[in-house]
Amino acid sequence: MQNTYLLTKRGQGMTLKEFQENIRVLFGERDERRGISKSFNHFVEEVGELSQALRKKKLSDCENEFADVLAWLMTMANLADVDVEKAVLRYVGKCPSCKDNPCRCPEGEGFFDR
């Protein structure tokens, strides 16, 4: 699979795998000490903060909260030894349920409607 740079900073591309490794390098030791259960609690807290920012429609808050949610998701993936870039391949180019692009699942019966 070719590198598709999803993330950039100062003109440098970063793949999802590289971002996950970045989180591991930055916070891995602390994350290991905290464990997955407490990390999950932090993740849920950040999802709640994202929900509030979305309801308030404050773009700068939304950007920060999306970043926080993604960082905590990567933390949990690291602790669970899951390669997120590999895991998301099930969504590349097709609906994981009906296998079509775009999704043609009947309303109310699609992958995200369960």
C-alpha positions as CSV (number, residue, x, y, z in Angstrom):
1,M,0.0,0.0,0.0
2,Q,1.4,3.4,-0.9
3,N,1.9,6.0,1.7
4,T,-1.0,8.4,1.7
5,Y,-0.1,11.3,3.9
6,L,-3.1,12.1,6.1
7,L,-1.3,14.5,8.4
8,T,1.0,17.3,7.8
9,K,2.9,19.7,10.0
10,R,5.4,22.2,8.8
11,G,5.1,20.7,5.3
12,Q,6.0,17.2,6.5
13,G,3.6,14.4,5.7
14,M,2.7,11.9,8.3
15,T,0.9,8.6,7.8
16,L,-1.6,7.2,10.3
17,K,1.0,4.6,11.3
18,E,3.6,7.4,11.9
19,F,1.1,9.3,14.0
20,Q,0.4,6.3,16.1
21,E,4.2,5.8,16.6
22,N,4.5,9.5,17.4
23,I,1.9,9.0,20.2
24,R,3.8,5.9,21.4
25,V,7.1,7.8,21.5
26,L,5.6,10.9,23.2
27,F,3.5,9.2,25.8
28,G,4.1,5.4,25.7
29,E,5.8,5.0,29.1
30,R,3.2,7.0,30.8
31,D,0.4,5.2,29.0
32,E,1.8,1.8,30.0
33,R,1.8,2.9,33.7
34,R,-1.8,4.3,33.4
35,G,-3.1,1.2,31.6
36,I,-5.9,0.7,29.1
37,S,-8.8,1.1,31.6
38,K,-7.8,4.6,32.8
39,S,-6.8,5.5,29.3
40,F,-10.2,4.5,28.1
41,N,-11.8,6.8,30.7
42,H,-9.7,9.7,29.4
43,F,-10.8,8.8,25.8
44,V,-14.5,8.9,26.8
45,E,-14.0,12.2,28.6
46,E,-12.5,13.6,25.4
47,V,-15.4,12.3,23.3
48,G,-17.8,14.1,25.7
49,E,-15.8,17.3,25.2
50,L,-16.0,16.8,21.5
51,S,-19.7,16.4,21.7
52,Q,-20.0,19.7,23.5
53,A,-17.8,21.5,21.0
54,L,-19.8,20.1,18.1
55,R,-23.1,21.2,19.7
56,K,-21.7,24.7,20.3
57,K,-20.3,24.8,16.7
58,K,-17.0,26.3,17.8
59,L,-14.5,25.3,15.1
60,S,-11.3,25.9,17.1
61,D,-12.7,23.8,20.0
62,C,-13.8,21.1,17.6
63,E,-10.3,20.9,16.1
64,N,-8.7,20.6,19.5
65,E,-11.2,18.0,20.7
66,F,-10.9,15.9,17.5
67,A,-7.1,15.9,18.0
68,D,-7.5,14.9,21.6
69,V,-9.9,12.0,20.7
70,L,-7.6,10.8,18.0
71,A,-4.5,10.9,20.3
72,W,-6.4,8.9,23.0
73,L,-7.6,6.4,20.4
74,M,-4.0,5.9,19.3
75,T,-3.0,5.5,23.0
76,M,-5.5,2.7,23.4
77,A,-4.5,1.1,20.1
78,N,-0.9,1.1,21.3
79,L,-1.8,-0.4,24.6
80,A,-3.9,-3.1,22.8
81,D,-1.1,-3.7,20.2
82,V,-3.4,-2.8,17.3
83,D,-2.0,-1.3,14.1
84,V,-4.6,1.4,13.4
85,E,-3.5,1.9,9.8
86,K,-4.0,-1.8,9.1
87,A,-7.3,-1.8,11.0
88,V,-8.9,1.0,9.0
89,L,-8.3,-0.7,5.7
90,R,-11.7,-2.3,6.1
91,Y,-13.2,1.1,5.3
92,V,-11.0,1.9,2.3
93,G,-12.9,2.1,-0.9
94,K,-16.0,0.2,0.3
95,C,-18.7,0.0,2.9
96,P,-17.7,-2.8,5.3
97,S,-21.2,-4.1,5.3
98,C,-22.6,-4.0,1.7
99,K,-19.1,-3.7,0.1
100,D,-20.3,-0.9,-2.2
101,N,-18.9,2.6,-2.8
102,P,-20.8,4.7,-2.0
103,C,-22.7,2.6,0.6
104,R,-26.0,1.2,-0.6
105,C,-27.2,-0.3,2.6
106,P,-30.9,0.3,3.0
107,E,-31.7,3.2,5.4
108,G,-31.8,1.9,8.9
109,E,-30.0,-1.3,8.0
110,G,-26.5,-0.1,7.2
111,F,-23.3,-0.6,9.0
112,F,-23.7,2.5,11.1
113,D,-27.4,2.1,11.7
114,R,-27.1,-1.0,13.9
